[in-house]
Amino acid sequence: MDTRTSKENYYLGIADTVLSRSTCLRKKYGAIIVRSDEIISTGYNGAPRGRRNCSDIGSCAREMLQIPSGERYELCRSVHAEANAIISAARRDMLGSTMYLVGRDGKTNEILADTMPCAMCKRLIINAGITYVVVNTGPNTYESIHVRDWIFNDDSLAEQF
């Protein structure tokens, strides 16, 4: 009987290690893109290259302004983990790939059971040609999302009406 860790949990574990590089004080995310059992790229959330990180500054503007999670991203210093992973890969290498995404609370380090790409990252994932997104929902649990569901169930239309 095979008692090895599933491939999903294996790759989620790697994404969890990637998030240890995150410089966000609020929430830490790690993402990896995998195609044909090869890691194409990794990404974590943090300020753009060359800019000071919130962890260096010691404060978060969105937290100081008490902005709820999921709102006013334009005030955030960070580039999202998903975006950083996509930026670091060629589209031809991402076609048909799977993105693995893990989130942790910046203060408690607890796994975020509701981890899900934001609306902008969903658009980037769709355009990158990624087929599946696997998000960690707890210790050794995950949800696998077929990206075509985001295309057919376009939640950006609901925001307009």
Rosetta silent file (secondary structure, phi, psi, omega in degrees, C-alpha in Angstrom):
SEQUENCE: MDTRTSKENYYLGIADTVLSRSTCLRKKYGAIIVRSDEIISTGYNGAPRGRRNCSDIGSCAREMLQIPSGERYELCRSVHAEANAIISAARRDMLGSTMYLVGRDGKTNEILADTMPCAMCKRLIINAGITYVVVNTGPNTYESIHVRDWIFNDDSLAEQF
SCORE:     score description
SCORE:     0.000 S_00000001
   1 L     0.000  133.064 -178.999    0.000    0.000    0.000 S_00000001
   2 L   -81.221  116.720 -179.689    1.326    3.416   -0.987 S_00000001
   3 L  -108.071   12.856  179.506    1.531    5.677    2.092 S_00000001
   4 L   -67.268  157.674  173.763    3.315    8.537    0.364 S_00000001
   5 L   -62.026  140.246  177.393    1.954   12.042    0.514 S_00000001
   6 L   -62.267  156.896  178.309   -0.413   12.766   -2.371 S_00000001
   7 H   -60.488  -38.201  179.535    1.002   14.890   -5.184 S_00000001
   8 H   -60.246  -48.996 -179.543   -1.448   17.649   -4.281 S_00000001
   9 H   -69.866  -30.061  175.131   -0.259   17.791   -0.676 S_00000001
  10 H   -61.539  -51.249 -179.394    3.363   17.444   -1.812 S_00000001
  11 H   -69.735  -34.830  175.430    3.104   20.521   -4.043 S_00000001
  12 H   -64.062  -35.754  176.573    1.039   22.405   -1.461 S_00000001
  13 H   -63.466  -37.870  176.826    3.827   21.695    1.032 S_00000001
  14 H   -67.389  -43.551  177.599    6.324   23.275   -1.345 S_00000001
  15 H   -61.504  -35.049  177.444    4.035   26.306   -1.810 S_00000001
  16 H   -65.300  -36.966  175.500    3.830   26.518    1.990 S_00000001
  17 H   -67.710  -40.207  178.924    7.627   26.675    2.133 S_00000001
  18 H   -59.433  -39.584 -177.915    7.637   29.366   -0.571 S_00000001
  19 H   -64.855  -16.044  177.624    5.310   31.534    1.532 S_00000001
  20 H   -65.072  -13.455  175.550    7.962   31.688    4.248 S_00000001
  21 H   -87.987   -7.803 -178.006    9.616   34.336    2.015 S_00000001
  22 L   -58.060  143.923 -179.774    6.479   36.528    2.149 S_00000001
  23 L  -112.469    8.445  179.593    7.020   40.023    3.515 S_00000001
  24 L   -78.994  139.528  179.157    3.347   40.826    4.191 S_00000001
  25 L   -85.687  -23.013 -175.715    2.379   41.435    7.803 S_00000001
  26 L   -86.477  -58.647 -178.037   -1.291   40.567    7.294 S_00000001
  27 E  -141.210  139.961 -178.647   -1.392   37.398    5.227 S_00000001
  28 E  -111.684  131.262  179.840    1.348   35.268    3.725 S_00000001
  29 E  -129.100  145.618  173.213    0.833   33.423    0.451 S_00000001
  30 E  -131.879  139.276 -179.738    2.944   31.052   -1.566 S_00000001
  31 E  -134.649  142.862  170.392    2.214   29.817   -5.086 S_00000001
  32 E  -133.386  148.710  176.797    3.890   27.348   -7.403 S_00000001
  33 E  -112.961  128.172 -175.551    3.067   26.480  -10.984 S_00000001
  34 E  -126.629  133.782  172.754    3.543   22.843  -12.000 S_00000001
  35 E  -136.885  131.381 -179.855    3.272   21.217  -15.408 S_00000001
  36 L    52.999   43.404  178.927    4.004   17.550  -16.155 S_00000001
  37 L    61.016   26.616  172.943    5.334   17.108  -12.598 S_00000001
  38 E  -124.387  134.670  177.003    7.908   19.868  -13.010 S_00000001
  39 E   -75.862  121.464 -178.323    7.863   23.111  -11.063 S_00000001
  40 E   -86.126  -43.362 -179.773    7.757   25.938  -13.608 S_00000001
  41 E  -163.071  167.510  177.407    7.926   28.859  -11.158 S_00000001
  42 E  -132.138  160.055  176.221    7.244   30.018   -7.623 S_00000001
  43 E  -158.181  148.844  174.093    5.921   33.222   -6.123 S_00000001
  44 E  -137.055  162.226 -177.381    5.167   34.776   -2.751 S_00000001
  45 L   -85.197  135.686  179.480    3.541   38.067   -1.829 S_00000001
  46 E  -179.381  169.667 -178.442    5.787   41.026   -1.203 S_00000001
  47 L   -62.007  153.990  176.568    6.718   44.480   -2.436 S_00000001
  48 L   -57.310  151.930 -179.362    8.045   44.846   -5.990 S_00000001
  49 L   -49.592  132.740  177.435   11.773   44.269   -6.408 S_00000001
  50 L    90.402  -18.905  177.842   13.799   47.158   -5.038 S_00000001
  51 L   -91.068  154.414  179.039   10.988   48.609   -2.924 S_00000001
  52 L   -72.624  139.632  179.795   10.889   48.358    0.841 S_00000001
  53 L   -87.040  156.414  176.129    8.691   45.607    2.228 S_00000001
  54 H   -58.866  -36.303  178.908    6.086   46.019    4.958 S_00000001
  55 H   -66.034  -28.455  175.950    8.139   43.631    7.080 S_00000001
  56 H   -77.461  -40.051 -178.778   11.116   46.035    6.707 S_00000001
  57 H   -73.286  -34.599 -179.490    8.999   49.121    7.398 S_00000001
  58 L    89.749   12.495  178.461    7.200   47.437   10.297 S_00000001
  59 L  -152.651  160.438  178.635    3.709   48.525    9.285 S_00000001
  60 L  -123.549  121.665 -177.954    0.907   47.838    6.835 S_00000001
  61 H   -60.958  -41.450 -178.946   -1.000   50.800    5.396 S_00000001
  62 H   -66.178  -35.791  178.476   -4.175   48.764    4.890 S_00000001
  63 H   -71.397  -42.210  179.045   -4.054   47.530    8.465 S_00000001
  64 H   -61.487  -33.833  179.068   -3.385   51.027    9.857 S_00000001
  65 L   -88.203    2.003  179.755   -6.421   52.276    7.891 S_00000001
  66 L    55.077   43.986  178.267   -8.468   49.259    9.089 S_00000001
  67 L   -82.715  127.059 -179.754   -9.327   48.239    5.532 S_00000001
  68 L   -62.437  154.587  177.057  -11.132   44.889    5.438 S_00000001
  69 L   -57.344  138.578  177.735   -9.566   41.935    3.680 S_00000001
  70 L    87.568    1.272 -178.976  -10.270   41.892   -0.044 S_00000001
  71 L  -121.494  152.633  172.829  -10.727   45.642   -0.386 S_00000001
  72 L    53.628   47.456  179.435   -8.582   48.542   -1.619 S_00000001
  73 H   -59.111  -24.007 -178.907   -5.711   46.459   -2.993 S_00000001
  74 H   -63.665  -17.951  178.098   -4.314   49.577   -4.645 S_00000001
  75 H   -89.060   -5.503 -177.855   -3.100   50.679   -1.191 S_00000001
  76 L   -84.466  140.183  178.924   -1.165   47.445   -0.667 S_00000001
  77 L   -78.758  -18.035 -170.635    2.597   47.423   -1.255 S_00000001
  78 L   -86.280  150.190  163.768    2.621   43.749   -2.253 S_00000001
  79 E   -95.883  134.104 -176.576    2.473   41.925   -5.527 S_00000001
  80 L   -67.244  153.787 -179.076    0.368   38.787   -4.987 S_00000001
  81 H   -57.673  -43.245 -179.583    1.990   35.356   -4.916 S_00000001
  82 H   -61.182  -44.933 -179.905   -0.013   34.188   -7.933 S_00000001
  83 H   -63.528  -43.332  179.246    1.062   37.226   -9.966 S_00000001
  84 H   -62.644  -39.373  177.766    4.716   36.766   -8.990 S_00000001
  85 H   -65.278  -41.011  179.778    4.624   33.098  -10.044 S_00000001
  86 H   -67.580  -41.558  179.373    3.035   34.025  -13.384 S_00000001
  87 H   -59.470  -32.134 -175.218    5.507   36.865  -13.987 S_00000001
  88 L   -86.746    5.447 -177.437    8.380   34.414  -13.504 S_00000001
  89 L  -129.341  155.949  173.750    7.216   31.943  -16.153 S_00000001
  90 L   -84.802  141.481 -178.218    6.729   31.896  -19.905 S_00000001
  91 H   -57.079  -39.769 -179.193    3.124   31.442  -21.034 S_00000001
  92 H   -58.942  -29.220  179.084    4.075   28.492  -23.241 S_00000001
  93 H   -82.087  -20.613 -178.334    5.298   26.704  -20.087 S_00000001
  94 H   -90.449  -17.233 -178.195    2.100   27.482  -18.149 S_00000001
  95 L   -57.572  121.927  179.770   -0.371   26.191  -20.751 S_00000001
  96 L    79.479   11.711 -176.398   -2.183   23.243  -19.175 S_00000001
  97 L   -88.562  177.687  176.027   -0.420   23.664  -15.836 S_00000001
  98 E  -124.209  135.103  173.528   -1.672   23.637  -12.248 S_00000001
  99 E  -101.782  133.222  175.382   -1.121   26.384   -9.693 S_00000001
 100 E  -108.935  130.898 -173.217   -0.843   25.377   -6.026 S_00000001
 101 E  -133.044  130.213  178.001   -1.667   28.120   -3.534 S_00000001
 102 E  -128.182  138.965  175.817   -1.288   28.263    0.249 S_00000001
 103 E  -126.644  145.424  176.539   -2.178   31.113    2.585 S_00000001
 104 E  -135.933  147.543  175.414   -1.359   31.683    6.251 S_00000001
 105 E   -66.473  134.957 -177.138   -2.371   34.363    8.726 S_00000001
 106 L   -67.373  -25.678 -178.823    0.506   36.796    9.238 S_00000001
 107 L   -95.188  -44.751 -174.858    0.089   36.897   13.017 S_00000001
 108 L   -95.180  -17.300 -176.470   -0.991   33.368   13.994 S_00000001
 109 L    67.106   12.695  177.703    0.597   31.462   11.086 S_00000001
 110 L   -72.611  144.738  175.691   -2.616   29.413   10.844 S_00000001
 111 E   -63.066  136.072  177.167   -3.559   28.045    7.422 S_00000001
 112 L   -86.642  107.549 -176.623   -6.238   30.194    5.800 S_00000001
 113 L   -67.641  -18.468 -178.079   -9.054   27.758    4.991 S_00000001
 114 L  -102.991   22.687 -179.800  -10.673   30.326    2.683 S_00000001
 115 L   -57.630  129.219  178.773   -7.643   30.903    0.440 S_00000001
 116 L  -159.550  138.689  177.086   -8.766   31.904   -3.037 S_00000001
 117 L   -59.317  146.409  175.826   -7.183   34.103   -5.709 S_00000001
 118 L   -71.872  172.645 -177.675   -8.559   37.645   -5.869 S_00000001
 119 H   -58.289  -42.293 -179.089  -10.485   38.805   -8.944 S_00000001
 120 H   -67.351  -43.134  179.402   -7.373   40.280  -10.594 S_00000001
 121 H   -65.686  -34.298  174.721   -5.272   37.145   -9.973 S_00000001
 122 H   -58.522  -42.948  179.598   -8.106   35.011  -11.411 S_00000001
 123 H   -63.403  -41.925  178.461   -7.844   37.058  -14.610 S_00000001
 124 H   -63.532  -42.713 -179.863   -4.074   36.584  -14.718 S_00000001
 125 H   -62.269  -44.379  177.877   -4.447   32.823  -14.149 S_00000001
 126 H   -58.897  -50.516 -177.286   -7.010   32.563  -16.963 S_00000001
 127 H   -68.648  -25.092  179.123   -4.795   34.483  -19.409 S_00000001
 128 H   -73.073  -16.667 -179.540   -1.693   32.522  -18.409 S_00000001
 129 L    87.709   15.401  177.340   -3.355   29.318  -19.635 S_00000001
 130 L   -71.882  137.630 -175.015   -3.310   27.590  -16.249 S_00000001
 131 L   -93.027  -41.392 -178.067   -5.888   24.766  -16.141 S_00000001
 132 E  -129.042  150.154  169.003   -6.303   24.045  -12.415 S_00000001
 133 E  -124.227  125.434  178.046   -5.776   25.896   -9.151 S_00000001
 134 E  -110.442  120.090 -178.326   -5.369   23.800   -6.011 S_00000001
 135 E  -111.932  139.324  177.964   -5.837   25.729   -2.762 S_00000001
 136 E   -76.008  128.860 -179.893   -4.956   24.495    0.704 S_00000001
 137 E  -112.620   -4.839  179.937   -8.012   24.447    2.973 S_00000001
 138 E   168.207 -179.168  179.176   -6.417   22.906    6.075 S_00000001
 139 L   -58.626  115.566  178.832   -3.813   20.388    7.176 S_00000001
 140 L    62.465   19.514  174.579   -3.653   17.864    4.318 S_00000001
 141 E  -122.611  150.800 -176.482   -6.935   19.113    2.802 S_00000001
 142 E  -156.093  166.184  173.428   -7.381   21.042   -0.397 S_00000001
 143 E  -125.335  134.823  177.763   -9.826   22.127   -3.060 S_00000001
 144 E  -106.806  126.655 -176.292   -9.118   21.748   -6.763 S_00000001
 145 E  -116.818  129.033  174.934  -10.713   24.341   -9.046 S_00000001
 146 E   -83.559  122.198 -174.326  -10.970   24.021  -12.807 S_00000001
 147 L   -59.129  -29.728  179.274  -10.095   27.461  -14.193 S_00000001
 148 H   -60.081  -25.219  176.201  -12.731   27.132  -16.928 S_00000001
 149 H   -61.872  -34.653  178.021  -15.318   27.481  -14.112 S_00000001
 150 H   -71.363  -26.005  178.123  -14.079   31.044  -13.609 S_00000001
 151 H   -76.281  -49.606 -177.066  -14.582   31.678  -17.317 S_00000001
 152 H   -74.327  -30.639  177.769  -18.110   30.260  -17.513 S_00000001
 153 L  -108.201   69.444 -172.649  -19.164   31.611  -14.095 S_00000001
 154 L   -72.357   97.539 -178.164  -17.821   35.108  -14.610 S_00000001
 155 H   -70.892  -12.798  178.296  -18.191   36.785  -11.202 S_00000001
 156 H   -73.097  -22.398  177.053  -16.988   40.095  -12.642 S_00000001
 157 H   -70.458  -36.932 -179.320  -20.338   40.462  -14.452 S_00000001
 158 H   -63.852  -31.187 -179.159  -22.252   40.330  -11.164 S_00000001
 159 H   -68.195  -24.815 -176.070  -20.206   43.288   -9.885 S_00000001
 160 H   -84.993  -19.617 -173.115  -21.479   45.477  -12.738 S_00000001
 161 L  -117.320    0.000    0.000  -25.207   44.848  -12.208 S_00000001
